[in-house]
Amino acid sequence: MTQLTYSAEELLREHPGLEPHLIGDTRVHGGMLPDGTYQPPRALVRERALDAWTDALRARGRAPFPADASLLDGVRAVNPDQHRVLLRNGLGRWFWNQLTVTGKIEARGRLLADASFPDLQPVIVEDVSEMAVGHLGRGLLLAHGIDEGGQPELGIGGHDVMWFLARDLAFGDDTHPDVEPPENIARPEAGTRFMPELPEGIEGLLSLLANLLIIEFRAELGFAEAQAVLRTPGLFAGGDDRAALAAEVIERIRTDEAIHVRSLCLYLGEIESVTFRTLDGGTVAGRELIGRFWDGLVQWATVDQPKLNAERVRREVAEYIATHPDAARVQAEFDAAA
């Protein structure tokens, strides 16, 4: 009989017999198989559980949420060719900043391990004990958060540390001043209740899961482009071999993030498949709840926000290029690479 209920200990269990995952002298999560293949952390039971829950969802005539990274495909504010122009002209701080900011944003994902989230069962008619969403507080969100922010108390880095290590492999240590992520551009409808018939905390959790999926898709595109830049010969002070290793470190992060995307699509697919109890004693279909805000979220993430962000980035890049002694030539090359 297929196992559909798991303890937190099971969902956090590591593969046995792995070699520690070291980047230089720094320990980070996951491990290395005897053949040198990277093994994601906390995946021994977690991936098997995702398989089982997905099969069970399909057996009920439903499926994981139908979305992938192509949803956010389109023109980037600074594309790989433009990064190459900057790097070849000694203006590497922009790419250095991108790697630094990505690591700091990843660190914020530790919230999923540190925060408390409401149990969905009291507001769902169906029994969720054998679904993934019935295990969000029983190891799944904890595993996701530790993947992102690591276990510093154990001296084990997560994705945040891995990004900083990739940056330093390519550039060397302390090449440029530290930088903080830019302030988020808030959606015009920020704070709007899309599910007022549910407790606010439940709506917050459902919204968080959908937003996390969008964030993962946006990250996937950025990660692939960062690897393309790092694999370009002759761009980095650390040398091509170290830059190639940096790209490999990002590939390991992408391997971990694939589990997150798969998980989030499963959670949303299960949420669409169930019925929610409303505050007035009625019920509402999960599919209706997700539908209320998903299209607006996609519009913001794919059209509205990128346009606003691109305007800011163009201005800031132009100011940075202006510091170059041959700024007009560099700006023309940068614009031609758009």
Secondary structure as UniProt FT lines:
FT   HELIX           8..11
FT   TURN            16..17
FT   STRAND          19..23
FT   TURN            24..25
FT   STRAND          26..32
FT   TURN            34..35
FT   STRAND          38..39
FT   TURN            41..42
FT   TURN            44..45
FT   HELIX           46..59
FT   TURN            60..61
FT   HELIX           69..72
FT   HELIX           80..88
FT   TURN            89..90
FT   HELIX           93..108
FT   TURN            109..110
FT   HELIX           111..114
FT   HELIX           121..123
FT   TURN            129..130
FT   HELIX           132..135
FT   HELIX           136..140
FT   HELIX           141..149
FT   HELIX           152..154
FT   STRAND          156..157
FT   HELIX           159..171
FT   TURN            173..174
FT   TURN            188..191
FT   TURN            196..197
FT   HELIX           200..230
FT   TURN            233..234
FT   TURN            237..238
FT   HELIX           240..273
FT   STRAND          275..277
FT   TURN            279..280
FT   STRAND          283..285
FT   HELIX           286..299
FT   HELIX           300..304
FT   HELIX           305..321
FT   TURN            322..323
FT   TURN            325..326
FT   HELIX           327..336
//
